[in-house]
Amino acid sequence: MTFEQLVFYFFAAVLVMAAVMVITIRNPVKSALFLVLAFFTAAGLWILLEAEFLAITLVLVYVGAVMVLFLFVVMMLDVNLVRLREGFGEYLPIGGAVGILLVLEMIIILGPARFGLERIAAPMGHSADYSNTRELGRVLYTVYVYPFEIAALILLVAIIGAITLALRRRKDTKYQDPRRQVAVSPADRVRLVKMSAEKNRAKD
């Protein structure tokens, strides 16, 4: 067994352990921290595949932005852990059975019979001037340009739908009309009042 295979099995074991802890641990803050560990180990696997751009994107976007925001939200909401533990034992048999079934299906589909080292050759080494970022952009915007545009359109529709569902007009809420604000004149907002000047008389 080569050193690269040892590193792969180490990252894979840590990733599986972290993923199991994410769904089994009851403290949401600790669960989010284990998810951060899972993202880091997945980035290590991407580096082994010579996909440094995807690895650094995974760390910057998910760990540096999404998970930090999620941790702040979880810690500020003060989640009641007692209520989270109420239905854990009731749904544990069903969840365990579904989990075991998924693991068996993944073993059958992704097992050594189809994705073993004998069936899939090792990736070819690249030269020093190889850029996986440039290669990813070339494949994404040439071969998969139409699926990329379809995915972007679906995300745009999802964003518009989320905004439409969240937008609620209330009677007690005041809204601004930009057209009326632009068409306003100083005479409508300011009124000058002329008053005669008076002198204060000194009291004897």
C-alpha positions as CSV (number, residue, x, y, z in Angstrom):
1,M,0.0,0.0,0.0
2,T,1.4,3.3,-1.1
3,F,1.6,6.5,1.0
4,E,-1.1,8.1,-1.1
5,Q,-3.5,5.3,-0.4
6,L,-2.8,5.6,3.4
7,V,-3.6,9.3,3.3
8,F,-6.8,8.6,1.4
9,Y,-8.0,5.9,3.9
10,F,-7.1,8.3,6.7
11,F,-9.2,11.2,5.3
12,A,-12.0,8.8,4.3
13,A,-12.2,7.4,7.9
14,V,-12.2,10.8,9.4
15,L,-14.9,12.0,7.0
16,V,-17.1,9.0,7.7
17,M,-16.7,9.5,11.5
18,A,-17.4,13.2,11.3
19,A,-20.5,12.6,9.1
20,V,-21.8,10.0,11.6
21,M,-21.2,12.4,14.5
22,V,-23.1,15.2,12.6
23,I,-26.3,13.2,12.5
24,T,-26.0,11.4,15.9
25,I,-24.8,14.1,18.3
26,R,-27.6,16.0,20.0
27,N,-25.8,19.4,20.6
28,P,-26.4,21.5,17.5
29,V,-23.2,23.5,18.0
30,K,-21.0,20.4,18.3
31,S,-22.9,18.9,15.3
32,A,-22.0,22.0,13.2
33,L,-18.3,21.8,14.3
34,F,-18.2,18.1,13.2
35,L,-19.7,19.2,9.9
36,V,-16.8,21.7,9.6
37,L,-14.4,18.8,10.2
38,A,-16.2,16.8,7.4
39,F,-15.8,19.7,5.0
40,F,-12.1,20.0,5.7
41,T,-11.5,16.2,5.2
42,A,-13.5,16.3,2.0
43,A,-11.3,19.2,0.8
44,G,-8.3,16.9,1.6
45,L,-9.7,14.3,-0.7
46,W,-10.2,16.8,-3.4
47,I,-6.5,17.8,-3.1
48,L,-5.6,14.1,-3.5
49,L,-7.5,14.2,-6.8
50,E,-5.5,17.2,-7.9
51,A,-8.6,19.4,-7.7
52,E,-7.1,22.2,-5.6
53,F,-9.6,24.8,-6.8
54,L,-12.6,22.7,-5.6
55,A,-10.9,22.1,-2.3
56,I,-10.2,25.7,-1.6
57,T,-13.7,26.7,-2.7
58,L,-15.2,24.1,-0.4
59,V,-13.2,25.5,2.5
60,L,-13.8,29.2,1.8
61,V,-17.5,29.0,0.9
62,Y,-18.9,26.3,3.2
63,V,-16.5,26.5,6.2
64,G,-15.6,30.2,6.0
65,A,-19.1,31.6,5.2
66,V,-22.0,29.2,5.5
67,M,-21.0,27.3,8.6
68,V,-19.8,30.4,10.4
69,L,-23.2,32.0,9.8
70,F,-24.9,28.8,10.8
71,L,-23.0,28.7,14.1
72,F,-23.8,32.3,14.9
73,V,-27.5,31.6,14.2
74,V,-27.6,28.4,16.3
75,M,-25.8,30.1,19.2
76,M,-28.0,33.2,19.1
77,L,-31.3,31.2,18.9
78,D,-30.7,29.4,22.2
79,V,-32.2,26.1,21.0
80,N,-34.0,24.1,23.6
81,L,-32.1,20.8,23.7
82,V,-34.7,19.1,25.9
83,R,-37.4,19.2,23.2
84,L,-34.9,18.0,20.6
85,R,-34.3,14.8,22.6
86,E,-38.0,14.0,23.1
87,G,-38.6,12.1,19.8
88,F,-35.1,10.7,19.4
89,G,-35.8,7.2,20.8
90,E,-39.2,7.0,19.1
91,Y,-37.8,7.4,15.6
92,L,-34.5,5.7,16.2
93,P,-35.6,2.2,14.8
94,I,-37.0,3.7,11.6
95,G,-34.0,6.0,11.1
96,G,-31.6,3.1,11.8
97,A,-33.3,0.8,9.3
98,V,-33.3,3.5,6.6
99,G,-29.6,4.3,7.3
100,I,-28.6,0.6,7.1
101,L,-30.6,0.2,3.8
102,L,-28.8,3.3,2.3
103,V,-25.4,1.9,3.4
104,L,-26.2,-1.5,1.8
105,E,-27.4,0.2,-1.5
106,M,-24.2,2.3,-1.6
107,I,-22.0,-0.8,-1.0
108,I,-23.8,-2.6,-3.8
109,I,-23.6,0.3,-6.3
110,L,-20.2,1.8,-5.3
111,G,-18.5,-1.4,-4.1
112,P,-15.2,-2.9,-5.4
113,A,-17.1,-4.9,-8.0
114,R,-17.7,-1.7,-10.0
115,F,-15.4,0.9,-8.6
116,G,-12.5,-1.1,-7.4
117,L,-8.8,-0.3,-8.1
118,E,-8.7,-3.0,-10.7
119,R,-11.6,-1.6,-12.7
120,I,-10.7,2.1,-12.5
121,A,-7.2,3.1,-13.5
122,A,-5.2,5.7,-11.5
123,P,-5.5,9.2,-12.9
124,M,-2.7,10.4,-15.1
125,G,-0.1,12.8,-13.7
126,H,-0.1,16.3,-15.0
127,S,2.7,18.7,-15.8
128,A,3.7,21.6,-13.5
129,D,1.9,24.2,-15.6
130,Y,-1.4,22.3,-15.4
131,S,-4.3,24.4,-14.0
132,N,-7.4,22.6,-12.8
133,T,-9.2,25.9,-12.6
134,R,-8.7,26.6,-16.3
135,E,-9.6,23.0,-17.2
136,L,-12.8,23.2,-15.0
137,G,-13.8,26.4,-16.7
138,R,-13.2,25.0,-20.1
139,V,-15.3,21.9,-19.5
140,L,-18.0,23.8,-17.7
141,Y,-18.5,26.5,-20.3
142,T,-18.1,24.3,-23.4
143,V,-19.2,20.7,-22.8
144,Y,-21.7,21.4,-20.0
145,V,-22.7,24.9,-20.9
146,Y,-26.4,24.0,-21.4
147,P,-26.8,22.1,-18.1
148,F,-25.0,25.0,-16.4
149,E,-27.4,27.5,-17.8
150,I,-30.4,25.3,-16.9
151,A,-29.1,25.0,-13.3
152,A,-28.7,28.8,-13.1
153,L,-32.2,29.4,-14.4
154,I,-33.6,26.9,-11.9
155,L,-31.8,28.7,-9.1
156,L,-33.1,32.0,-10.3
157,V,-36.7,30.7,-10.3
158,A,-36.1,29.3,-6.8
159,I,-34.9,32.7,-5.5
160,I,-37.8,34.5,-7.1
161,G,-40.2,32.0,-5.6
162,A,-38.7,32.3,-2.1
163,I,-38.9,36.1,-2.3
164,T,-42.5,35.9,-3.4
165,L,-43.5,33.5,-0.6
166,A,-41.7,35.5,2.0
167,L,-43.1,38.9,0.9
168,R,-46.2,39.7,2.9
169,R,-48.0,43.0,2.9
170,R,-49.3,44.1,6.3
171,K,-51.8,46.9,6.9
172,D,-49.8,48.4,9.7
173,T,-46.5,48.6,7.7
174,K,-45.6,51.7,5.9
175,Y,-44.1,51.4,2.4
176,Q,-42.2,54.0,0.3
177,D,-43.1,54.8,-3.2
178,P,-40.0,55.8,-5.1
179,R,-42.0,57.5,-7.9
180,R,-43.6,59.9,-5.4
181,Q,-40.2,60.5,-3.7
182,V,-38.6,61.5,-7.0
183,A,-41.5,63.8,-8.1
184,V,-41.6,65.7,-4.8
185,S,-40.8,69.4,-4.8
186,P,-39.4,71.6,-1.9
187,A,-42.7,73.4,-1.6
188,D,-44.5,70.2,-0.6
189,R,-42.1,69.5,2.2
190,V,-40.9,72.9,3.5
191,R,-43.1,75.8,4.5
192,L,-41.5,79.2,5.3
193,V,-43.3,81.2,7.9
194,K,-42.6,84.9,8.3
195,M,-42.8,86.3,11.8
196,S,-42.1,89.8,13.0
197,A,-39.0,90.2,15.2
198,E,-39.6,91.0,18.8
199,K,-37.2,92.4,21.3
200,N,-37.0,91.1,24.8
201,R,-37.5,93.9,27.3
202,A,-35.4,93.9,30.3
203,K,-37.3,93.6,33.5
204,D,-36.9,96.3,36.1
